Amino acid sequence: MGCYLSTMKLQADQAQGPSLTGYGPGWIAINGEKVLHSMLLSSMGHRQAWGCETFEQMGAAQFDCLADWGAELVLFGSGERLRFPQAQWLNALYARRIGVETMDTPAACRTFNFLAAEGRKVVAALLV
């Protein structure tokens, strides 16, 4: 029996929608554009500034607005450290059977890109 070697060129998957291309203290980058404020970003292409800059400013209204974005999952990036939203803040999402995952913002950026590349309907709600 002989041993056969072959080569295969691997190509990175190309996401069709926006991509989070960088992050650091006080900023994120969307498709290379540096953003200095909290953002909402969907894998379906919608993005807007999020009406809160700190965790202490948050309440149900910040999450209620996401119920109509058509997502199956919301990734909440809570800033530089992990902080969980109060359960009642998420009622509008849970009523629509939309999942919520909480992580620090760098982890949420990485997870968003991975899920978006898989074609999942995901929204990143990111505190910077």
N, CA, C and O atoms as a Tinker XYZ file with bonds, in Angstrom:
   512  protein
     1  N      0.832000   -1.176000    0.000000    73     2
     2  CA     0.000000    0.000000    0.000000    64     1     3
     3  C      0.879000    1.241000    0.000000    63     2     4     5
     4  O      1.858000    1.332000    0.740000    81     3
     5  N      0.516000    2.165000   -0.821000    73     3     6
     6  CA     1.259000    3.408000   -0.905000    64     5     7
     7  C      0.632000    4.484000   -0.042000    63     6     8     9
     8  O     -0.522000    4.394000    0.377000    81     7
     9  N      1.409000    5.472000    0.198000    73     7    10
    10  CA     0.925000    6.615000    0.964000    64     9    11
    11  C      0.765000    7.782000    0.001000    63    10    12    13
    12  O      1.716000    8.155000   -0.686000    81    11
    13  N     -0.389000    8.342000   -0.053000    73    11    14
    14  CA    -0.669000    9.448000   -0.964000    64    13    15
    15  C     -0.858000   10.728000   -0.168000    63    14    16    17
    16  O     -1.596000   10.755000    0.817000    81    15
    17  N     -0.213000   11.745000   -0.585000    73    15    18
    18  CA    -0.361000   13.053000    0.043000    64    17    19
    19  C     -1.092000   13.972000   -0.919000    63    18    20    21
    20  O     -0.828000   13.970000   -2.121000    81    19
    21  N     -1.972000   14.722000   -0.402000    73    19    22
    22  CA    -2.653000   15.716000   -1.221000    64    21    23
    23  C     -2.683000   17.027000   -0.455000    63    22    24    25
    24  O     -2.509000   17.052000    0.763000    81    23
    25  N     -2.899000   18.086000   -1.159000    73    23    26
    26  CA    -2.987000   19.382000   -0.506000    64    25    27
    27  C     -4.379000   19.954000   -0.712000    63    26    28    29
    28  O     -5.056000   19.664000   -1.698000    81    27
    29  N     -4.769000   20.741000    0.206000    73    27    30
    30  CA    -6.081000   21.386000    0.132000    64    29    31
    31  C     -5.913000   22.812000    0.623000    63    30    32    33
    32  O     -5.338000   23.052000    1.685000    81    31
    33  N     -6.403000   23.726000   -0.133000    73    31    34
    34  CA    -6.368000   25.127000    0.266000    64    33    35
    35  C     -7.629000   25.435000    1.045000    63    34    36    37
    36  O     -8.733000   25.171000    0.569000    81    35
    37  N     -7.479000   25.990000    2.236000    73    35    38
    38  CA    -8.616000   26.341000    3.079000    64    37    39
    39  C     -8.899000   27.829000    2.935000    63    38    40    41
    40  O     -7.987000   28.656000    2.944000    81    39
    41  N    -10.152000   28.145000    2.805000    73    39    42
    42  CA   -10.593000   29.529000    2.713000    64    41    43
    43  C    -11.455000   29.843000    3.922000    63    42    44    45
    44  O    -12.292000   29.033000    4.322000    81    43
    45  N    -11.257000   30.996000    4.494000    73    43    46
    46  CA   -12.107000   31.419000    5.607000    64    45    47
    47  C    -13.516000   31.675000    5.089000    63    46    48    49
    48  O    -13.700000   32.180000    3.982000    81    47
    49  N    -14.513000   31.321000    5.906000    73    47    50
    50  CA   -15.896000   31.626000    5.551000    64    49    51
    51  C    -16.067000   33.135000    5.463000    63    50    52    53
    52  O    -15.489000   33.878000    6.257000    81    51
    53  N    -16.844000   33.577000    4.519000    73    51    54
    54  CA   -17.126000   34.995000    4.360000    64    53    55
    55  C    -18.529000   35.281000    4.881000    63    54    56    57
    56  O    -19.515000   34.775000    4.345000    81    55
    57  N    -18.611000   36.076000    5.905000    73    55    58
    58  CA   -19.913000   36.456000    6.439000    64    57    59
    59  C    -20.586000   37.413000    5.464000    63    58    60    61
    60  O    -19.926000   38.278000    4.889000    81    59
    61  N    -21.878000   37.266000    5.278000    73    59    62
    62  CA   -22.618000   38.124000    4.359000    64    61    63
    63  C    -22.953000   39.477000    4.981000    63    62    64    65
    64  O    -23.051000   40.475000    4.267000    81    63
    65  N    -23.128000   39.522000    6.278000    73    63    66
    66  CA   -23.512000   40.758000    6.948000    64    65    67
    67  C    -22.324000   41.424000    7.603000    63    66    68    69
    68  O    -21.179000   41.164000    7.234000    81    67
    69  N    -22.586000   42.280000    8.572000    73    67    70
    70  CA   -21.508000   42.995000    9.253000    64    69    71
    71  C    -20.653000   42.056000   10.095000    63    70    72    73
    72  O    -21.088000   40.975000   10.491000    81    71
    73  N    -19.444000   42.490000   10.352000    73    71    74
    74  CA   -18.508000   41.715000   11.153000    64    73    75
    75  C    -17.868000   42.628000   12.189000    63    74    76    77
    76  O    -17.568000   43.787000   11.902000    81    75
    77  N    -17.662000   42.110000   13.379000    73    75    78
    78  CA   -16.959000   42.845000   14.418000    64    77    79
    79  C    -15.477000   42.545000   14.246000    63    78    80    81
    80  O    -15.028000   41.431000   14.515000    81    79
    81  N    -14.720000   43.538000   13.799000    73    79    82
    82  CA   -13.342000   43.313000   13.385000    64    81    83
    83  C    -12.306000   43.735000   14.413000    63    82    84    85
    84  O    -11.109000   43.561000   14.182000    81    83
    85  N    -12.735000   44.284000   15.536000    73    83    86
    86  CA   -11.798000   44.657000   16.582000    64    85    87
    87  C    -12.527000   45.175000   17.805000    63    86    88    89
    88  O    -13.706000   45.524000   17.745000    81    87
    89  N    -11.813000   45.219000   18.906000    73    87    90
    90  CA   -12.364000   45.763000   20.142000    64    89    91
    91  C    -11.216000   46.115000   21.074000    63    90    92    93
    92  O    -10.111000   45.585000   20.963000    81    91
    93  N    -11.504000   47.010000   21.979000    73    91    94
    94  CA   -10.547000   47.417000   22.993000    64    93    95
    95  C    -11.282000   48.223000   24.040000    63    94    96    97
    96  O    -12.489000   48.429000   23.915000    81    95
    97  N    -10.594000   48.683000   25.067000    73    95    98
    98  CA   -11.258000   49.471000   26.102000    64    97    99
    99  C    -11.911000   50.720000   25.505000    63    98   100   101
   100  O    -11.218000   51.593000   24.983000    81    99
   101  N    -13.236000   50.804000   25.580000    73    99   102
   102  CA   -13.962000   51.976000   25.116000    64   101   103
   103  C    -14.278000   52.013000   23.636000    63   102   104   105
   104  O    -14.718000   53.053000   23.146000    81   103
   105  N    -14.074000   50.910000   22.884000    73   103   106
   106  CA   -14.390000   50.917000   21.459000    64   105   107
   107  C    -14.602000   49.502000   20.936000    63   106   108   109
   108  O    -14.161000   48.515000   21.525000    81   107
   109  N    -15.295000   49.451000   19.805000    73   107   110
   110  CA   -15.406000   48.248000   18.985000    64   109   111
   111  C    -15.213000   48.685000   17.539000    63   110   112   113
   112  O    -15.303000   49.876000   17.238000    81   111
   113  N    -14.952000   47.750000   16.649000    73   111   114
   114  CA   -14.840000   48.070000   15.227000    64   113   115
   115  C    -15.807000   47.187000   14.456000    63   114   116   117
   116  O    -15.828000   45.968000   14.627000    81   115
   117  N    -16.606000   47.818000   13.604000    73   115   118
   118  CA   -17.560000   47.112000   12.744000    64   117   119
   119  C    -17.071000   47.277000   11.317000    63   118   120   121
   120  O    -17.017000   48.390000   10.794000    81   119
   121  N    -16.715000   46.165000   10.692000    73   119   122
   122  CA   -16.158000   46.191000    9.332000    64   121   123
   123  C    -15.029000   47.221000    9.210000    63   122   124   125
   124  O    -14.937000   47.934000    8.211000    81   123
   125  N    -14.183000   47.291000   10.223000    73   123   126
   126  CA   -13.036000   48.186000   10.211000    64   125   127
   127  C    -13.310000   49.597000   10.692000    63   126   128   129
   128  O    -12.371000   50.377000   10.855000    81   127
   129  N    -14.568000   49.953000   10.925000    73   127   130
   130  CA   -14.926000   51.301000   11.394000    64   129   131
   131  C    -14.938000   51.314000   12.917000    63   130   132   133
   132  O    -15.697000   50.576000   13.544000    81   131
   133  N    -14.096000   52.153000   13.507000    73   131   134
   134  CA   -14.014000   52.241000   14.963000    64   133   135
   135  C    -15.223000   52.994000   15.510000    63   134   136   137
   136  O    -15.534000   54.096000   15.058000    81   135
   137  N    -15.901000   52.392000   16.487000    73   135   138
   138  CA   -17.102000   52.962000   17.102000    64   137   139
   139  C    -16.812000   53.141000   18.591000    63   138   140   141
   140  O    -16.343000   52.220000   19.259000    81   139
   141  N    -17.097000   54.340000   19.098000    73   139   142
   142  CA   -16.753000   54.682000   20.479000    64   141   143
   143  C    -17.945000   54.702000   21.422000    63   142   144   145
   144  O    -17.837000   55.216000   22.536000    81   143
   145  N    -19.078000   54.154000   21.000000    73   143   146
   146  CA   -20.266000   54.144000   21.854000    64   145   147
   147  C    -20.918000   52.765000   21.776000    63   146   148   149
   148  O    -20.619000   51.971000   20.884000    81   147
   149  N    -21.795000   52.501000   22.706000    73   147   150
   150  CA   -22.500000   51.219000   22.748000    64   149   151
   151  C    -23.342000   51.043000   21.497000    63   150   152   153
   152  O    -23.904000   52.007000   20.977000    81   151
   153  N    -23.427000   49.803000   21.014000    73   151   154
   154  CA   -24.074000   49.526000   19.726000    64   153   155
   155  C    -24.971000   48.300000   19.789000    63   154   156   157
   156  O    -24.779000   47.396000   20.603000    81   155
   157  N    -25.960000   48.304000   18.898000    73   155   158
   158  CA   -26.772000   47.137000   18.583000    64   157   159
   159  C    -26.436000   46.767000   17.148000    63   158   160   161
   160  O    -26.448000   47.622000   16.263000    81   159
   161  N    -26.137000   45.501000   16.917000    73   159   162
   162  CA   -25.720000   45.046000   15.595000    64   161   163
   163  C    -26.338000   43.687000   15.317000    63   162   164   165
   164  O    -26.215000   42.767000   16.125000    81   163
   165  N    -27.007000   43.559000   14.166000    73   163   166
   166  CA   -27.616000   42.272000   13.819000    64   165   167
   167  C    -26.873000   41.633000   12.662000    63   166   168   169
   168  O    -26.310000   42.322000   11.812000    81   167
   169  N    -26.879000   40.329000   12.641000    73   167   170
   170  CA   -26.254000   39.596000   11.539000    64   169   171
   171  C    -27.014000   39.812000   10.240000    63   170   172   173
   172  O    -26.494000   39.513000    9.165000    81   171
   173  N    -28.240000   40.330000   10.323000    73   171   174
   174  CA   -29.053000   40.601000    9.144000    64   173   175
   175  C    -28.757000   41.988000    8.559000    63   174   176   177
   176  O    -29.390000   42.389000    7.581000    81   175
   177  N    -27.807000   42.723000    9.142000    73   175   178
   178  CA   -27.367000   43.980000    8.568000    64   177   179
   179  C    -27.827000   45.238000    9.269000    63   178   180   181
   180  O    -27.377000   46.325000    8.908000    81   179
   181  N    -28.703000   45.144000   10.256000    73   179   182
   182  CA   -29.195000   46.340000   10.945000    64   181   183
   183  C    -28.232000   46.716000   12.067000    63   182   184   185
   184  O    -27.716000   45.849000   12.772000    81   183
   185  N    -27.998000   48.013000   12.222000    73   183   186
   186  CA   -27.174000   48.488000   13.328000    64   185   187
   187  C    -27.662000   49.857000   13.769000    63   186   188   189
   188  O    -28.168000   50.645000   12.969000    81   187
   189  N    -27.498000   50.123000   15.059000    73   187   190
   190  CA   -27.835000   51.445000   15.582000    64   189   191
   191  C    -27.136000   51.644000   16.915000    63   190   192   193
   192  O    -26.756000   50.687000   17.590000    81   191
   193  N    -26.978000   52.906000   17.276000    73   191   194
   194  CA   -26.424000   53.227000   18.590000    64   193   195
   195  C    -27.400000   52.740000   19.650000    63   194   196   197
   196  O    -28.616000   52.817000   19.474000    81   195
   197  N    -26.860000   52.244000   20.740000    73   195   198
   198  CA   -27.689000   51.762000   21.850000    64   197   199
   199  C    -27.820000   52.893000   22.840000    63   198   200   201
   200  O    -26.826000   53.546000   23.157000    81   199
   201  N    -28.999000   53.144000   23.333000    73   199   202
   202  CA   -29.287000   54.285000   24.194000    64   201   203
   203  C    -28.784000   54.179000   25.618000    63   202   204   205
   204  O    -29.424000   54.702000   26.530000    81   203
   205  N    -27.670000   53.526000   25.836000    73   203   206
   206  CA   -27.078000   53.479000   27.174000    64   205   207
   207  C    -25.575000   53.298000   27.023000    63   206   208   209
   208  O    -25.114000   52.607000   26.115000    81   207
   209  N    -24.836000   53.904000   27.890000    73   207   210
   210  CA   -23.375000   53.809000   27.810000    64   209   211
   211  C    -22.771000   53.015000   28.962000    63   210   212   213
   212  O    -21.630000   52.562000   28.868000    81   211
   213  N    -23.519000   52.844000   30.041000    73   211   214
   214  CA   -23.011000   52.089000   31.188000    64   213   215
   215  C    -24.051000   51.081000   31.638000    63   214   216   217
   216  O    -25.239000   51.223000   31.351000    81   215
   217  N    -23.600000   50.087000   32.330000    73   215   218
   218  CA   -24.497000   49.064000   32.859000    64   217   219
   219  C    -25.520000   49.680000   33.815000    63   218   220   221
   220  O    -26.673000   49.253000   33.862000    81   219
   221  N    -25.091000   50.677000   34.567000    73   219   222
   222  CA   -25.968000   51.320000   35.548000    64   221   223
   223  C    -27.123000   52.068000   34.890000    63   222   224   225
   224  O    -28.127000   52.322000   35.555000    81   223
   225  N    -27.026000   52.424000   33.634000    73   223   226
   226  CA   -28.096000   53.114000   32.904000    64   225   227
   227  C    -29.123000   52.150000   32.327000    63   226   228   229
   228  O    -30.120000   52.591000   31.757000    81   227
   229  N    -28.909000   50.878000   32.458000    73   227   230
   230  CA   -29.750000   49.891000   31.787000    64   229   231
   231  C    -31.034000   49.594000   32.532000    63   230   232   233
   232  O    -31.135000   49.750000   33.749000    81   231
   233  N    -32.023000   49.155000   31.740000    73   231   234
   234  CA   -33.307000   48.712000   32.267000    64   233   235
   235  C    -34.016000   47.910000   31.195000    63   234   236   237
   236  O    -33.427000   47.581000   30.165000    81   235
   237  N    -35.262000   47.600000   31.430000    73   235   238
   238  CA   -36.033000   46.785000   30.486000    64   237   239
   239  C    -36.135000   47.442000   29.110000    63   238   240   241
   240  O    -36.137000   46.740000   28.100000    81   239
   241  N    -36.220000   48.755000   29.048000    73   239   242
   242  CA   -36.386000   49.445000   27.756000    64   241   243
   243  C    -35.241000   49.147000   26.793000    63   242   244   245
   244  O    -35.462000   49.062000   25.585000    81   243
   245  N    -34.020000   48.986000   27.307000    73   243   246
   246  CA   -32.880000   48.707000   26.439000    64   245   247
   247  C    -32.990000   47.335000   25.764000    63   246   248   249
   248  O    -32.437000   47.129000   24.683000    81   247
   249  N    -33.696000   46.408000   26.394000    73   247   250
   250  CA   -33.863000   45.075000   25.810000    64   249   251
   251  C    -35.196000   44.932000   25.082000    63   250   252   253
   252  O    -35.292000   44.173000   24.118000    81   251
   253  N    -36.225000   45.652000   25.529000    73   251   254
   254  CA   -37.545000   45.583000   24.876000    64   253   255
   255  C    -37.447000   45.903000   23.391000    63   254   256   257
   256  O    -38.106000   45.264000   22.570000    81   255
   257  N    -36.629000   46.886000   23.046000    73   255   258
   258  CA   -36.527000   47.312000   21.653000    64   257   259
   259  C    -35.964000   46.224000   20.743000    63   258   260   261
   260  O    -36.132000   46.306000   19.526000    81   259
   261  N    -35.312000   45.223000   21.289000    73   259   262
   262  CA   -34.705000   44.155000   20.478000    64   261   263
   263  C    -35.688000   43.062000   20.087000    63   262   264   265
   264  O    -35.386000   42.236000   19.226000    81   263
   265  N    -36.855000   43.049000   20.708000    73   263   266
   266  CA   -37.824000   41.980000   20.447000    64   265   267
   267  C    -38.305000   41.959000   18.994000    63   266   268   269
   268  O    -38.707000   40.907000   18.498000    81   267
   269  N    -38.272000   43.093000   18.314000    73   267   270
   270  CA   -38.756000   43.178000   16.933000    64   269   271
   271  C    -37.652000   43.077000   15.880000    63   270   272   273
   272  O    -37.912000   43.328000   14.704000    81   271
   273  N    -36.445000   42.721000   16.266000    73   271   274
   274  CA   -35.331000   42.679000   15.322000    64   273   275
   275  C    -35.252000   41.363000   14.541000    63   274   276   277
   276  O    -34.406000   41.239000   13.656000    81   275
   277  N    -36.088000   40.400000   14.835000    73   275   278
   278  CA   -36.089000   39.144000   14.088000    64   277   279
   279  C    -34.975000   38.188000   14.455000    63   278   280   281
   280  O    -34.629000   37.313000   13.661000    81   279
   281  N    -34.412000   38.334000   15.625000    73   279   282
   282  CA   -33.302000   37.481000   16.053000    64   281   283
   283  C    -33.806000   36.227000   16.741000    63   282   284   285
   284  O    -34.904000   36.202000   17.298000    81   283
   285  N    -32.996000   35.198000   16.694000    73   283   286
   286  CA   -33.245000   33.999000   17.488000    64   285   287
   287  C    -32.442000   34.040000   18.780000    63   286   288   289
   288  O    -32.742000   33.321000   19.734000    81   287
   289  N    -31.409000   34.895000   18.802000    73   287   290
   290  CA   -30.522000   34.986000   19.955000    64   289   291
   291  C    -29.971000   36.400000   20.072000    63   290   292   293
   292  O    -29.597000   37.016000   19.074000    81   291
   293  N    -29.924000   36.910000   21.306000    73   291   294
   294  CA   -29.285000   38.189000   21.609000    64   293   295
   295  C    -28.044000   37.892000   22.441000    63   294   296   297
   296  O    -28.112000   37.195000   23.452000    81   295
   297  N    -26.918000   38.428000   22.004000    73   295   298
   298  CA   -25.677000   38.339000   22.765000    64   297   299
   299  C    -25.489000   39.671000   23.477000    63   298   300   301
   300  O    -25.295000   40.703000   22.835000    81   299
   301  N    -25.545000   39.646000   24.790000    73   299   302
   302  CA   -25.364000   40.861000   25.566000    64   301   303
   303  C    -23.915000   40.948000   26.015000    63   302   304   305
   304  O    -23.461000   40.142000   26.828000    81   303
   305  N    -23.190000   41.929000   25.483000    73   303   306
   306  CA   -21.818000   42.202000   25.907000    64   305   307
   307  C    -21.856000   43.256000   26.994000    63   306   308   309
   308  O    -22.154000   44.420000   26.727000    81   307
   309  N    -21.554000   42.854000   28.221000    73   307   310
   310  CA   -21.772000   43.708000   29.394000    64   309   311
   311  C    -20.617000   44.657000   29.698000    63   310   312   313
   312  O    -20.556000   45.216000   30.793000    81   311
   313  N    -19.707000   44.848000   28.758000    73   311   314
   314  CA   -18.570000   45.738000   28.980000    64   313   315
   315  C    -17.307000   44.931000   29.216000    63   314   316   317
   316  O    -17.194000   43.790000   28.769000    81   315
   317  N    -16.361000   45.532000   29.919000    73   315   318
   318  CA   -15.075000   44.871000   30.153000    64   317   319
   319  C    -15.158000   43.730000   31.149000    63   318   320   321
   320  O    -14.268000   42.880000   31.198000    81   319
   321  N    -16.213000   43.704000   31.937000    73   319   322
   322  CA   -16.379000   42.593000   32.886000    64   321   323
   323  C    -17.793000   42.035000   32.783000    63   322   324   325
   324  O    -18.712000   42.704000   32.311000    81   323
   325  N    -17.941000   40.820000   33.227000    73   323   326
   326  CA   -19.221000   40.119000   33.135000    64   325   327
   327  C    -20.189000   40.625000   34.203000    63   326   328   329
   328  O    -19.900000   40.587000   35.398000    81   327
   329  N    -21.361000   41.107000   33.733000    73   327   330
   330  CA   -22.437000   41.536000   34.623000    64   329   331
   331  C    -23.748000   41.093000   33.993000    63   330   332   333
   332  O    -23.964000   41.296000   32.798000    81   331
   333  N    -24.612000   40.497000   34.775000    73   331   334
   334  CA   -25.851000   39.933000   34.251000    64   333   335
   335  C    -27.012000   40.913000   34.382000    63   334   336   337
   336  O    -27.159000   41.568000   35.414000    81   335
   337  N    -27.842000   41.017000   33.332000    73   335   338
   338  CA   -29.038000   41.866000   33.424000    64   337   339
   339  C    -30.044000   41.255000   34.390000    63   338   340   341
   340  O    -30.064000   40.042000   34.596000    81   339
   341  N    -30.871000   42.097000   34.972000    73   339   342
   342  CA   -31.933000   41.594000   35.841000    64   341   343
   343  C    -32.933000   40.809000   34.992000    63   342   344   345
   344  O    -33.195000   41.174000   33.846000    81   343
   345  N    -33.481000   39.752000   35.539000    73   343   346
   346  CA   -34.377000   38.862000   34.791000    64   345   347
   347  C    -35.562000   39.617000   34.187000    63   346   348   349
   348  O    -35.948000   39.331000   33.054000    81   347
   349  N    -36.143000   40.563000   34.907000    73   347   350
   350  CA   -37.317000   41.279000   34.386000    64   349   351
   351  C    -36.974000   42.160000   33.195000    63   350   352   353
   352  O    -37.873000   42.520000   32.435000    81   351
   353  N    -35.714000   42.520000   33.001000    73   351   354
   354  CA   -35.309000   43.298000   31.832000    64   353   355
   355  C    -35.477000   42.497000   30.545000    63   354   356   357
   356  O    -35.576000   43.079000   29.465000    81   355
   357  N    -35.509000   41.184000   30.647000    73   355   358
   358  CA   -35.508000   40.310000   29.473000    64   357   359
   359  C    -36.877000   39.742000   29.129000    63   358   360   361
   360  O    -36.990000   38.939000   28.203000    81   359
   361  N    -37.914000   40.137000   29.848000    73   359   362
   362  CA   -39.251000   39.565000   29.654000    64   361   363
   363  C    -39.761000   39.676000   28.218000    63   362   364   365
   364  O    -40.336000   38.716000   27.708000    81   363
   365  N    -39.569000   40.818000   27.549000    73   363   366
   366  CA   -40.058000   40.981000   26.177000    64   365   367
   367  C    -39.373000   40.006000   25.226000    63   366   368   369
   368  O    -39.999000   39.503000   24.293000    81   367
   369  N    -38.095000   39.738000   25.458000    73   367   370
   370  CA   -37.364000   38.779000   24.614000    64   369   371
   371  C    -37.839000   37.353000   24.892000    63   370   372   373
   372  O    -38.091000   36.584000   23.965000    81   371
   373  N    -37.958000   37.013000   26.148000    73   371   374
   374  CA   -38.408000   35.664000   26.499000    64   373   375
   375  C    -39.830000   35.402000   26.008000    63   374   376   377
   376  O    -40.147000   34.281000   25.610000    81   375
   377  N    -40.688000   36.419000   26.030000    73   375   378
   378  CA   -42.067000   36.256000   25.554000    64   377   379
   379  C    -42.101000   35.902000   24.068000    63   378   380   381
   380  O    -43.045000   35.263000   23.604000    81   379
   381  N    -41.077000   36.314000   23.322000    73   379   382
   382  CA   -40.982000   36.006000   21.882000    64   381   383
   383  C    -40.093000   34.786000   21.617000    63   382   384   385
   384  O    -39.784000   34.468000   20.468000    81   383
   385  N    -39.691000   34.113000   22.691000    73   383   386
   386  CA   -38.838000   32.917000   22.593000    64   385   387
   387  C    -37.475000   33.240000   21.968000    63   386   388   389
   388  O    -36.935000   32.464000   21.180000    81   387
   389  N    -36.942000   34.397000   22.337000    73   387   390
   390  CA   -35.614000   34.826000   21.888000    64   389   391
   391  C    -34.645000   34.558000   23.031000    63   390   392   393
   392  O    -34.844000   35.028000   24.151000    81   391
   393  N    -33.609000   33.809000   22.741000    73   391   394
   394  CA   -32.608000   33.498000   23.752000    64   393   395
   395  C    -31.697000   34.677000   24.017000    63   394   396   397
   396  O    -31.514000   35.542000   23.161000    81   395
   397  N    -31.127000   34.706000   25.212000    73   395   398
   398  CA   -30.182000   35.754000   25.603000    64   397   399
   399  C    -28.977000   35.090000   26.248000    63   398   400   401
   400  O    -29.113000   34.279000   27.164000    81   399
   401  N    -27.798000   35.445000   25.756000    73   399   402
   402  CA   -26.544000   34.994000   26.351000    64   401   403
   403  C    -25.776000   36.215000   26.802000    63   402   404   405
   404  O    -25.646000   37.182000   26.052000    81   403
   405  N    -25.264000   36.179000   28.024000    73   403   406
   406  CA   -24.515000   37.297000   28.586000    64   405   407
   407  C    -23.049000   36.916000   28.687000    63   406   408   409
   408  O    -22.704000   35.822000   29.133000    81   407
   409  N    -22.194000   37.837000   28.267000    73   407   410
   410  CA   -20.742000   37.654000   28.357000    64   409   411
   411  C    -20.094000   39.031000   28.331000    63   410   412   413
   412  O    -20.769000   40.028000   28.075000    81   411
   413  N    -18.798000   39.097000   28.593000    73   411   414
   414  CA   -18.149000   40.401000   28.459000    64   413   415
   415  C    -18.130000   40.785000   26.979000    63   414   416   417
   416  O    -18.311000   39.927000   26.115000    81   415
   417  N    -17.914000   42.055000   26.686000    73   415   418
   418  CA   -18.023000   42.535000   25.311000    64   417   419
   419  C    -17.017000   41.876000   24.363000    63   418   420   421
   420  O    -17.410000   41.521000   23.252000    81   419
   421  N    -15.742000   41.692000   24.732000    73   419   422
   422  CA   -14.845000   40.991000   23.796000    64   421   423
   423  C    -15.346000   39.586000   23.425000    63   422   424   425
   424  O    -15.271000   39.198000   22.260000    81   423
   425  N    -15.848000   38.833000   24.387000    73   423   426
   426  CA   -16.376000   37.500000   24.096000    64   425   427
   427  C    -17.619000   37.586000   23.217000    63   426   428   429
   428  O    -17.808000   36.756000   22.329000    81   427
   429  N    -18.463000   38.577000   23.456000    73   427   430
   430  CA   -19.671000   38.743000   22.635000    64   429   431
   431  C    -19.304000   39.076000   21.188000    63   430   432   433
   432  O    -19.970000   38.611000   20.263000    81   431
   433  N    -18.259000   39.869000   20.980000    73   431   434
   434  CA   -17.807000   40.192000   19.618000    64   433   435
   435  C    -17.359000   38.924000   18.893000    63   434   436   437
   436  O    -17.755000   38.691000   17.751000    81   435
   437  N    -16.549000   38.117000   19.539000    73   435   438
   438  CA   -16.057000   36.883000   18.919000    64   437   439
   439  C    -17.207000   35.920000   18.625000    63   438   440   441
   440  O    -17.257000   35.310000   17.558000    81   439
   441  N    -18.122000   35.791000   19.572000    73   439   442
   442  CA   -19.247000   34.875000   19.411000    64   441   443
   443  C    -20.179000   35.349000   18.302000    63   442   444   445
   444  O    -20.680000   34.531000   17.530000    81   443
   445  N    -20.418000   36.649000   18.212000    73   443   446
   446  CA   -21.252000   37.200000   17.146000    64   445   447
   447  C    -20.703000   36.792000   15.783000    63   446   448   449
   448  O    -21.447000   36.299000   14.934000    81   447
   449  N    -19.410000   36.993000   15.571000    73   447   450
   450  CA   -18.812000   36.663000   14.270000    64   449   451
   451  C    -18.968000   35.183000   13.941000    63   450   452   453
   452  O    -19.285000   34.830000   12.805000    81   451
   453  N    -18.753000   34.335000   14.905000    73   451   454
   454  CA   -18.875000   32.899000   14.700000    64   453   455
   455  C    -20.304000   32.514000   14.319000    63   454   456   457
   456  O    -20.513000   31.783000   13.351000    81   455
   457  N    -21.282000   33.003000   15.075000    73   455   458
   458  CA   -22.683000   32.653000   14.805000    64   457   459
   459  C    -23.182000   33.283000   13.507000    63   458   460   461
   460  O    -23.928000   32.649000   12.761000    81   459
   461  N    -22.783000   34.510000   13.235000    73   459   462
   462  CA   -23.192000   35.166000   11.986000    64   461   463
   463  C    -22.646000   34.412000   10.778000    63   462   464   465
   464  O    -23.341000   34.266000    9.773000    81   463
   465  N    -21.412000   33.935000   10.868000    73   463   466
   466  CA   -20.815000   33.182000    9.758000    64   465   467
   467  C    -21.553000   31.867000    9.517000    63   466   468   469
   468  O    -21.541000   31.342000    8.404000    81   467
   469  N    -22.191000   31.334000   10.556000    73   467   470
   470  CA   -23.005000   30.119000   10.420000    64   469   471
   471  C    -24.382000   30.417000    9.842000    63   470   472   473
   472  O    -25.151000   29.492000    9.578000    81   471
   473  N    -24.706000   31.691000    9.640000    73   471   474
   474  CA   -26.011000   32.062000    9.109000    64   473   475
   475  C    -27.090000   32.206000   10.168000    63   474   476   477
   476  O    -28.275000   32.247000    9.839000    81   475
   477  N    -26.701000   32.283000   11.430000    73   475   478
   478  CA   -27.678000   32.428000   12.509000    64   477   479
   479  C    -28.197000   33.860000   12.575000    63   478   480   481
   480  O    -27.476000   34.800000   12.242000    81   479
   481  N    -29.429000   34.024000   12.998000    73   479   482
   482  CA   -30.029000   35.349000   13.184000    64   481   483
   483  C    -29.727000   35.793000   14.605000    63   482   484   485
   484  O    -30.432000   35.434000   15.548000    81   483
   485  N    -28.678000   36.571000   14.740000    73   483   486
   486  CA   -28.166000   36.960000   16.045000    64   485   487
   487  C    -28.035000   38.477000   16.106000    63   486   488   489
   488  O    -27.735000   39.131000   15.107000    81   487
   489  N    -28.266000   39.022000   17.297000    73   487   490
   490  CA   -28.073000   40.444000   17.559000    64   489   491
   491  C    -27.056000   40.581000   18.688000    63   490   492   493
   492  O    -27.165000   39.914000   19.717000    81   491
   493  N    -26.076000   41.446000   18.488000    73   491   494
   494  CA   -25.126000   41.782000   19.543000    64   493   495
   495  C    -25.544000   43.109000   20.154000    63   494   496   497
   496  O    -25.671000   44.112000   19.453000    81   495
   497  N    -25.756000   43.110000   21.454000    73   495   498
   498  CA   -26.061000   44.319000   22.214000    64   497   499
   499  C    -24.825000   44.590000   23.068000    63   498   500   501
   500  O    -24.603000   43.918000   24.075000    81   499
   501  N    -24.023000   45.573000   22.667000    73   499   502
   502  CA   -22.676000   45.721000   23.199000    64   501   503
   503  C    -22.476000   47.026000   23.953000    63   502   504   505
   504  O    -22.645000   48.108000   23.391000    81   503
   505  N    -22.119000   46.921000   25.220000    73   503   506
   506  CA   -21.646000   48.069000   25.988000    64   505   507
   507  C    -20.149000   48.185000   25.759000    63   506   508   509
   508  O    -19.427000   47.194000   25.873000    81   507
   509  N    -19.676000   49.374000   25.440000    73   507   510
   510  CA   -18.226000   49.549000   25.234000    64   509   511
   511  C    -17.582000   50.232000   26.426000    63   510   512
   512  O    -16.372000   50.461000   26.428000    81   511
